[in-house]
Amino acid sequence: MHRRQLALKQELSQRHHAEIFDATPDSMDASIETSDLIKDNLATHHGMKLIPDASRHPLDAAALQIPEDVLLLAPQETDDGTVWILKAASLAFPSHWVLAEKMNRPMTAIHTPVPGYGDVLARPVDRFFNAMLKGPISQRRNWALQIDDGLFTPSRFDHAPITTDEIASRLFVRVERQTLRKLQVTGWIIFTIQTAISSIGMWQDDQPAIDDLAALIAAMTPAECDYRGVNDYLPQLLEWVK
């Protein structure tokens, strides 16, 4: 999987560089600090060397050598307190969002599509970011459904209607392992996303897994179903899990 992702990153960098990488001028120090961390991680845990590329931005060059997407968030003082702004990103595998629409914007604006974020989660997330210690890594997981196994998906593609018989072969579960780490020197936050994608058909002979999926779908609100891509295929999916 990692080899495929690294190869795809290189291809996307050649064909869609402006869509997958961006950085504000004030992000250079944090980008160099992040590149050094990636260099140390590759050497310590994988026995690999970071290949230097002076022709690229340091975050761009480093992020192309690991399967994870890498984003940098900076604190900004406002009348309502400290908020966190997206200042740099190497985002080869976006899950239905466009980098250019999120750059240099605060977390609340970035997460507008997330149900309840502005009303419920925005302030707790900002407080969590403010209180983060430098060094320790926090993590969470996210998931969504999509047609086919594309990793570069800035938008949901228009497809011919999927049939129930096609669910097992054409519907995929996309899972993201997301990590957060506050940098020692700049105090910015590295947000990484490691993406895995699997055919939902892998569960077709596992009835407990199918039952769990059906229960999960039944418990979600309409807004959550829409956010995770479930609404696009809901009738066929409900028929398939019976």
C-alpha positions in Angstrom: 0.0 0.0 0.0 2.8 2.4 1.0 4.6 1.9 -2.3 1.5 2.6 -4.3 0.9 5.8 -2.3 4.4 7.1 -2.7 4.3 6.4 -6.4 1.0 8.2 -6.7 2.3 11.1 -4.7 5.1 11.6 -7.2 2.6 11.4 -10.1 0.2 13.8 -8.5 3.1 16.2 -7.8 3.9 16.3 -11.5 0.4 16.6 -12.8 -1.5 18.5 -10.0 1.2 20.2 -7.9 -0.8 23.4 -7.3 -3.8 21.3 -6.1 -1.8 19.2 -3.6 0.7 21.6 -2.2 0.6 25.1 -0.8 2.4 27.1 1.9 2.3 30.7 3.1 5.6 32.6 3.4 5.5 32.6 7.2 5.3 28.8 7.3 9.0 28.3 6.3 10.4 27.8 9.8 7.7 25.3 10.8 8.1 23.6 7.5 11.9 23.1 8.0 11.2 21.9 11.6 8.7 19.4 10.2 11.1 18.3 7.5 13.8 17.6 10.1 11.3 15.5 12.1 10.4 13.5 9.0 14.2 13.0 8.3 14.8 11.8 11.9 11.8 9.4 11.8 12.8 7.8 8.5 16.3 7.3 9.8 15.3 6.0 13.2 12.3 3.8 12.5 12.8 2.8 8.8 16.5 2.9 8.2 16.0 5.3 5.3 17.5 8.7 4.4 15.5 11.7 3.4 16.4 12.6 -0.1 17.2 16.3 -0.3 15.6 18.4 -3.1 16.7 22.0 -3.0 14.4 22.8 -5.9 11.3 22.2 -3.7 9.8 23.8 -0.6 11.1 21.8 2.4 7.7 20.6 3.4 6.9 19.6 -0.2 10.1 17.6 -0.6 9.8 15.8 2.7 6.1 15.0 2.5 6.6 13.3 -0.9 8.8 10.7 0.8 6.2 9.4 3.2 2.7 8.0 2.6 1.0 10.5 5.0 -0.3 13.8 4.0 1.2 16.6 6.2 -0.5 19.9 7.2 0.7 22.7 9.4 -1.5 24.8 11.7 -0.5 28.1 13.3 -2.0 29.9 16.3 -3.5 33.3 15.7 -4.8 35.6 18.3 -8.3 37.0 17.8 -10.8 38.9 20.0 -12.4 35.6 20.8 -9.1 33.9 21.8 -6.5 31.8 20.0 -7.6 30.1 16.8 -5.6 27.8 14.6 -5.0 28.5 10.9 -4.0 26.2 8.1 -0.7 27.6 6.8 0.9 24.9 4.8 -0.1 21.5 3.4 1.0 18.6 1.3 -2.3 17.0 0.6 -2.1 14.3 -2.1 -5.1 12.3 -0.8 -7.9 14.7 0.1 -11.1 13.1 1.2 -13.6 15.2 -0.7 -12.2 18.7 0.1 -10.2 21.2 -1.9 -7.0 22.5 -0.4 -7.2 25.9 -2.1 -10.6 26.5 -0.4 -9.1 25.8 3.1 -5.7 27.5 3.0 -5.1 30.3 5.5 -8.4 29.7 7.1 -9.3 28.8 10.7 -10.4 25.4 11.8 -14.1 26.4 12.1 -14.1 27.5 8.4 -12.2 24.4 7.3 -14.7 22.1 9.1 -17.9 23.8 7.9 -19.1 20.5 6.3 -18.7 18.5 9.6 -22.1 18.2 11.3 -22.2 20.2 14.5 -18.6 21.4 14.4 -19.2 25.1 14.7 -21.8 24.8 17.4 -20.4 21.9 19.4 -16.7 21.2 18.6 -15.0 24.4 17.5 -14.3 25.9 21.0 -13.2 22.5 22.6 -10.9 21.8 19.6 -9.3 25.2 19.9 -8.9 24.7 23.7 -7.3 21.3 23.1 -4.9 22.7 20.5 -3.9 25.5 22.9 -3.3 23.1 25.8 -1.3 20.6 23.8 2.2 19.9 25.1 5.1 20.0 22.8 6.2 16.6 21.6 3.4 14.1 22.5 1.4 12.7 19.6 -2.5 12.5 19.7 -4.4 10.5 17.2 -7.9 9.8 16.0 -9.6 8.0 13.1 -12.2 9.2 10.5 -14.0 7.3 7.8 -16.2 7.8 4.8 -17.7 5.8 1.9 -16.8 6.3 -1.8 -17.2 4.8 -5.2 -14.0 3.0 -6.4 -10.6 3.2 -4.8 -9.3 6.6 -5.8 -7.1 8.3 -3.2 -6.9 11.7 -4.9 -10.6 12.7 -4.4 -10.9 16.5 -3.8 -14.6 16.2 -4.8 -17.1 13.4 -5.0 -17.3 12.2 -8.5 -20.5 11.9 -10.5 -21.1 8.3 -11.2 -23.9 6.3 -12.8 -26.2 5.0 -10.1 -24.7 2.1 -8.3 -26.8 -1.1 -8.1 -27.1 -3.3 -5.1 -25.2 -6.0 -7.0 -22.3 -3.6 -7.4 -21.9 -2.7 -3.8 -19.3 -5.4 -3.0 -17.1 -4.5 -6.0 -17.5 -0.7 -6.3 -18.2 0.7 -2.8 -15.1 1.3 -0.7 -14.5 2.3 2.9 -11.9 5.1 3.3 -10.3 5.2 6.8 -7.9 8.0 7.9 -5.5 7.7 10.8 -4.9 11.3 11.9 -2.2 12.5 14.2 -1.5 15.9 15.9 1.8 17.0 17.4 2.9 20.4 18.6 6.4 21.4 17.3 9.1 22.1 19.9 10.5 25.3 18.4 7.7 27.1 16.5 4.8 25.8 18.6 2.9 25.1 15.4 0.9 21.9 15.0 1.6 19.1 12.6 -1.5 17.3 11.4 -0.8 14.1 9.5 -3.3 11.9 7.6 -2.6 8.3 6.7 -5.2 6.9 4.4 -6.3 3.3 3.9 -9.0 2.2 1.5 -10.7 -1.2 1.3 -13.6 -2.7 -0.6 -16.7 -3.1 1.4 -17.0 -6.5 -0.3 -14.3 -7.9 2.0 -17.1 -8.2 4.6 -19.7 -9.9 2.5 -19.1 -13.3 4.2 -18.7 -11.8 7.6 -22.3 -11.4 9.0 -21.3 -9.9 12.3 -19.3 -7.2 10.5 -22.3 -6.5 8.2 -24.6 -6.3 11.2 -22.3 -3.8 12.8 -22.3 -1.7 9.7 -26.1 -1.8 9.5 -26.3 -0.7 13.1 -23.8 2.1 12.6 -25.8 3.4 9.6 -29.1 3.3 11.5 -27.6 5.3 14.4 -26.3 8.1 12.2 -28.2 11.3 11.7 -29.1 12.4 8.1 -26.3 15.1 8.3 -23.8 12.5 9.4 -24.8 10.2 6.5 -24.4 13.0 4.1 -21.0 14.0 5.4 -19.6 10.4 5.3 -21.0 9.7 1.8 -23.5 7.2 3.0 -26.6 9.1 1.5 -25.2 8.7 -2.0 -25.6 4.9 -1.9 -28.0 4.4 1.1 -30.9 2.5 -0.5 -28.5 0.0 -2.3 -26.3 -0.3 0.8 -29.3 -1.0 3.1 -30.5 -3.7 0.7 -27.0 -5.2 0.6 -26.6 -5.4 4.4 -29.9 -7.3 4.8 
